[in-house]
Amino acid sequence: MESRPHPEQGYRACLGILRLGKRFGDERLEAASRRALATQAFSFHSVESILKTGLDRQALPTPAPAARHRRHENVRGATYYQ
């Protein structure tokens, strides 16, 4: 809602997403909302598209673990700065 210039526009989008629960069911809407949050697709049309294409029924991809400390010749390490 903060991305909208007027709060009323955000309310209408929220109401539209909630209305999708009546058409597709609450469980599917929850699954679609989880996918929308994971992909940062927050619009009504994004959630509706997830539901129409059935992406809510597929498992969410697990993110690859981030390599925290990669070894590279240009990385000096913490001891260099002491």
C-alpha atoms as an extended CHARMM CRD file, in Angstrom:
* protein
*
        82  EXT
         1         1  MET       CA              0.0000000000        0.0000000000        0.0000000000  PROA      1               0.0000000000
         2         2  GLU       CA              2.9730000000        2.2840000000        0.5500000000  PROA      2               0.0000000000
         3         3  SER       CA              3.8710000000        2.0910000000       -3.1400000000  PROA      3               0.0000000000
         4         4  ARG       CA              0.5560000000        3.6820000000       -4.1290000000  PROA      4               0.0000000000
         5         5  PRO       CA              0.1280000000        7.4630000000       -4.2740000000  PROA      5               0.0000000000
         6         6  HSD       CA             -3.2050000000        7.2450000000       -2.4400000000  PROA      6               0.0000000000
         7         7  PRO       CA             -4.1180000000        4.7270000000        0.2970000000  PROA      7               0.0000000000
         8         8  GLU       CA             -7.4810000000        4.1010000000       -1.3450000000  PROA      8               0.0000000000
         9         9  GLN       CA             -5.7420000000        2.5310000000       -4.3400000000  PROA      9               0.0000000000
        10        10  GLY       CA             -3.9840000000        0.0980000000       -2.0280000000  PROA      10              0.0000000000
        11        11  TYR       CA             -7.2580000000       -0.7710000000       -0.3070000000  PROA      11              0.0000000000
        12        12  ARG       CA             -8.9020000000       -1.5760000000       -3.6150000000  PROA      12              0.0000000000
        13        13  ALA       CA             -6.0180000000       -3.8510000000       -4.5960000000  PROA      13              0.0000000000
        14        14  CYS       CA             -6.2570000000       -5.6470000000       -1.2370000000  PROA      14              0.0000000000
        15        15  LEU       CA             -9.9950000000       -6.1040000000       -1.6180000000  PROA      15              0.0000000000
        16        16  GLY       CA             -9.4860000000       -7.4710000000       -5.1150000000  PROA      16              0.0000000000
        17        17  ILE       CA             -6.9350000000      -10.0040000000       -3.8520000000  PROA      17              0.0000000000
        18        18  LEU       CA             -9.2780000000      -11.0800000000       -1.0540000000  PROA      18              0.0000000000
        19        19  ARG       CA            -12.0670000000      -11.4540000000       -3.5990000000  PROA      19              0.0000000000
        20        20  LEU       CA             -9.8850000000      -13.9420000000       -5.4940000000  PROA      20              0.0000000000
        21        21  GLY       CA            -10.3170000000      -16.2590000000       -2.5020000000  PROA      21              0.0000000000
        22        22  LYS       CA            -14.0070000000      -16.5890000000       -3.3090000000  PROA      22              0.0000000000
        23        23  ARG       CA            -13.2530000000      -17.6010000000       -6.8870000000  PROA      23              0.0000000000
        24        24  PHE       CA            -10.2300000000      -19.8670000000       -6.3520000000  PROA      24              0.0000000000
        25        25  GLY       CA            -10.5240000000      -20.8870000000       -2.7060000000  PROA      25              0.0000000000
        26        26  ASP       CA             -8.6900000000      -19.7750000000        0.4060000000  PROA      26              0.0000000000
        27        27  GLU       CA             -5.9950000000      -22.4610000000        0.2820000000  PROA      27              0.0000000000
        28        28  ARG       CA             -5.0010000000      -21.6100000000       -3.2690000000  PROA      28              0.0000000000
        29        29  LEU       CA             -5.0150000000      -17.9030000000       -2.4420000000  PROA      29              0.0000000000
        30        30  GLU       CA             -2.6790000000      -18.5280000000        0.5000000000  PROA      30              0.0000000000
        31        31  ALA       CA             -0.3180000000      -20.5340000000       -1.7150000000  PROA      31              0.0000000000
        32        32  ALA       CA             -0.4210000000      -17.8520000000       -4.4070000000  PROA      32              0.0000000000
        33        33  SER       CA              0.2620000000      -15.1700000000       -1.7990000000  PROA      33              0.0000000000
        34        34  ARG       CA              3.3170000000      -17.0780000000       -0.5520000000  PROA      34              0.0000000000
        35        35  ARG       CA              4.6280000000      -17.3170000000       -4.1120000000  PROA      35              0.0000000000
        36        36  ALA       CA              3.9010000000      -13.6220000000       -4.7310000000  PROA      36              0.0000000000
        37        37  LEU       CA              5.8350000000      -12.6840000000       -1.5910000000  PROA      37              0.0000000000
        38        38  ALA       CA              8.7490000000      -14.9230000000       -2.5730000000  PROA      38              0.0000000000
        39        39  THR       CA              8.9620000000      -13.3210000000       -6.0110000000  PROA      39              0.0000000000
        40        40  GLN       CA              8.0820000000       -9.8110000000       -4.7950000000  PROA      40              0.0000000000
        41        41  ALA       CA              5.1100000000       -9.6380000000       -7.1720000000  PROA      41              0.0000000000
        42        42  PHE       CA              2.7010000000       -7.6730000000       -5.0190000000  PROA      42              0.0000000000
        43        43  SER       CA              0.0530000000       -6.5520000000       -7.4890000000  PROA      43              0.0000000000
        44        44  PHE       CA             -3.4660000000       -7.9020000000       -7.9260000000  PROA      44              0.0000000000
        45        45  HSD       CA             -2.6920000000       -8.9470000000      -11.4930000000  PROA      45              0.0000000000
        46        46  SER       CA              0.3880000000      -10.8950000000      -10.3910000000  PROA      46              0.0000000000
        47        47  VAL       CA             -1.5550000000      -12.8860000000       -7.7910000000  PROA      47              0.0000000000
        48        48  GLU       CA             -4.3800000000      -13.4560000000      -10.2650000000  PROA      48              0.0000000000
        49        49  SER       CA             -1.9060000000      -14.6810000000      -12.8790000000  PROA      49              0.0000000000
        50        50  ILE       CA             -0.3400000000      -17.0990000000      -10.3890000000  PROA      50              0.0000000000
        51        51  LEU       CA             -3.7840000000      -18.5280000000       -9.6820000000  PROA      51              0.0000000000
        52        52  LYS       CA             -4.8750000000      -18.7220000000      -13.3310000000  PROA      52              0.0000000000
        53        53  THR       CA             -1.7040000000      -20.5040000000      -14.4620000000  PROA      53              0.0000000000
        54        54  GLY       CA             -1.6720000000      -22.8870000000      -11.5000000000  PROA      54              0.0000000000
        55        55  LEU       CA              1.7130000000      -21.8050000000      -10.1750000000  PROA      55              0.0000000000
        56        56  ASP       CA              0.2430000000      -21.8750000000       -6.6810000000  PROA      56              0.0000000000
        57        57  ARG       CA              0.0460000000      -25.6800000000       -6.9480000000  PROA      57              0.0000000000
        58        58  GLN       CA              3.7620000000      -26.0310000000       -7.6680000000  PROA      58              0.0000000000
        59        59  ALA       CA              6.3660000000      -26.1270000000       -4.9310000000  PROA      59              0.0000000000
        60        60  LEU       CA              8.2890000000      -22.9470000000       -4.3300000000  PROA      60              0.0000000000
        61        61  PRO       CA             11.8930000000      -23.1820000000       -5.4880000000  PROA      61              0.0000000000
        62        62  THR       CA             14.3200000000      -23.2820000000       -2.5910000000  PROA      62              0.0000000000
        63        63  PRO       CA             16.8510000000      -20.4810000000       -2.7450000000  PROA      63              0.0000000000
        64        64  ALA       CA             20.4440000000      -21.5420000000       -3.1680000000  PROA      64              0.0000000000
        65        65  PRO       CA             22.5220000000      -21.0030000000       -0.0440000000  PROA      65              0.0000000000
        66        66  ALA       CA             24.6030000000      -17.8820000000       -0.3660000000  PROA      66              0.0000000000
        67        67  ALA       CA             28.3140000000      -18.3710000000       -0.2130000000  PROA      67              0.0000000000
        68        68  ARG       CA             29.3380000000      -16.1420000000        2.6500000000  PROA      68              0.0000000000
        69        69  HSD       CA             33.1170000000      -16.3810000000        2.3870000000  PROA      69              0.0000000000
        70        70  ARG       CA             34.3420000000      -17.0080000000       -1.0880000000  PROA      70              0.0000000000
        71        71  ARG       CA             38.0500000000      -17.4580000000       -1.5040000000  PROA      71              0.0000000000
        72        72  HSD       CA             39.5230000000      -15.1710000000       -4.1210000000  PROA      72              0.0000000000
        73        73  GLU       CA             42.9850000000      -13.7130000000       -4.5950000000  PROA      73              0.0000000000
        74        74  ASN       CA             41.6430000000      -10.1630000000       -4.2340000000  PROA      74              0.0000000000
        75        75  VAL       CA             39.9450000000      -10.8180000000       -0.8860000000  PROA      75              0.0000000000
        76        76  ARG       CA             42.2640000000       -9.7300000000        1.9000000000  PROA      76              0.0000000000
        77        77  GLY       CA             40.3490000000      -10.9730000000        4.9270000000  PROA      77              0.0000000000
        78        78  ALA       CA             39.6820000000       -9.4620000000        8.3470000000  PROA      78              0.0000000000
        79        79  THR       CA             43.2990000000       -9.6020000000        9.5250000000  PROA      79              0.0000000000
        80        80  TYR       CA             44.4100000000       -7.1620000000        6.8250000000  PROA      80              0.0000000000
        81        81  TYR       CA             42.4390000000       -4.3010000000        8.3910000000  PROA      81              0.0000000000
        82        82  GLN       CA             43.7110000000       -4.6570000000       11.9550000000  PROA      82              0.0000000000
